[in-house]
Amino acid sequence: MAAKVKKGDQVVVIAGKDKGKKGEVLRVLPEDGRVVVQGVNVVTKHTRPSMTNQGGLVRQEGTIHVSNVAHVDPKTDKPTRVGFKTLEDGRKLRIARRSGEQIDR
């Protein structure tokens, strides 16, 4: 099955405490069905001092379930579902259902 959400995609959060926030997908965890989105679900992590870092409080993005994010339509800048279109040469493209615009770069 082709992935609907990939690293580098622009998404908007559609559910949860960060609903309405937009950001770029930094990492995809397909085995867990989760994604890391820039500036969304920011958590404070306590780190222990080591040889390489000083330790203390580190703020970083936590994971969010893939069902709680939707692609941002390239044309209308609104949330959209993702569809697939197969070209004549056999390549498979992701398209935005709202506008029909191509999502793949």
C-alpha positions as CSV (number, residue, x, y, z in Angstrom):
1,M,0.0,0.0,0.0
2,A,1.3,3.5,-0.9
3,A,1.8,5.9,2.0
4,K,-0.7,8.8,2.2
5,V,1.5,10.9,4.4
6,K,5.2,11.3,3.8
7,K,8.1,13.2,5.3
8,G,8.1,16.8,4.1
9,D,4.3,17.0,3.5
10,Q,2.3,20.0,4.7
11,V,-0.5,18.9,7.1
12,V,-3.1,20.4,9.4
13,V,-4.1,18.9,12.7
14,I,-7.8,18.1,12.7
15,A,-8.3,16.7,16.2
16,G,-6.8,17.0,19.6
17,K,-5.3,19.8,21.7
18,D,-3.4,21.3,18.7
19,K,-6.4,21.3,16.4
20,G,-6.0,23.8,13.5
21,K,-2.2,24.0,13.6
22,K,-0.3,23.6,10.4
23,G,3.2,22.2,10.0
24,E,5.6,20.0,8.1
25,V,5.9,16.3,8.7
26,L,9.4,15.7,10.1
27,R,9.2,11.9,10.6
28,V,6.8,9.1,9.8
29,L,6.5,6.0,12.0
30,P,4.5,3.6,9.7
31,E,4.7,0.6,12.1
32,D,2.9,2.7,14.8
33,G,0.7,4.7,12.5
34,R,2.1,8.0,13.9
35,V,3.8,11.1,12.6
36,V,5.9,13.9,14.0
37,V,4.8,17.3,12.9
38,Q,6.8,20.5,13.3
39,G,5.5,22.7,16.2
40,V,2.7,20.2,17.1
41,N,2.4,18.2,20.4
42,V,5.5,19.9,21.9
43,V,6.6,18.0,25.1
44,T,9.2,18.8,27.7
45,K,11.7,16.0,28.2
46,H,14.1,15.8,31.1
47,T,17.6,14.8,30.0
48,R,20.4,13.6,32.1
49,P,23.9,15.2,31.7
50,S,26.3,13.2,29.6
51,M,29.7,13.7,27.9
52,T,28.0,15.3,24.8
53,N,25.1,17.3,26.3
54,Q,24.6,19.5,29.3
55,G,21.3,18.0,30.4
56,G,18.2,19.8,31.7
57,L,14.8,20.4,30.0
58,V,14.5,19.9,26.3
59,R,11.4,20.8,24.3
60,Q,10.7,18.6,21.3
61,E,7.8,17.4,19.2
62,G,5.9,14.3,20.2
63,T,4.2,11.9,17.9
64,I,0.5,12.3,16.8
65,H,-1.7,9.7,15.3
66,V,-1.9,9.8,11.5
67,S,-5.7,9.9,11.6
68,N,-5.6,13.3,13.4
69,V,-3.8,15.0,10.5
70,A,-5.0,15.9,7.0
71,H,-3.1,17.1,4.0
72,V,-3.1,20.8,3.2
73,D,-4.5,21.3,-0.4
74,P,-1.8,23.0,-2.5
75,K,-4.4,25.1,-4.3
76,T,-7.0,26.1,-1.6
77,D,-4.8,25.8,1.5
78,K,-7.6,23.8,3.3
79,P,-7.6,20.2,4.6
80,T,-8.2,17.5,2.0
81,R,-8.2,13.8,1.7
82,V,-5.6,12.0,-0.5
83,G,-6.4,10.0,-3.6
84,F,-4.2,8.2,-6.0
85,K,-3.9,8.4,-9.8
86,T,-1.9,6.0,-12.0
87,L,-0.2,7.5,-15.0
88,E,0.3,5.8,-18.4
89,D,3.9,4.9,-17.6
90,G,2.8,3.1,-14.4
91,R,3.8,5.7,-11.9
92,K,1.4,6.3,-9.0
93,L,0.8,9.9,-7.9
94,R,-0.9,11.3,-4.8
95,I,-3.6,13.9,-5.6
96,A,-5.7,16.1,-3.4
97,R,-9.4,15.1,-3.5
98,R,-10.6,18.7,-2.9
99,S,-9.0,20.3,-6.0
100,G,-7.5,17.4,-7.9
101,E,-4.1,19.0,-7.6
102,Q,-1.0,16.8,-7.5
103,I,0.6,16.5,-4.0
104,D,3.8,14.7,-5.0
105,R,6.8,16.9,-5.7
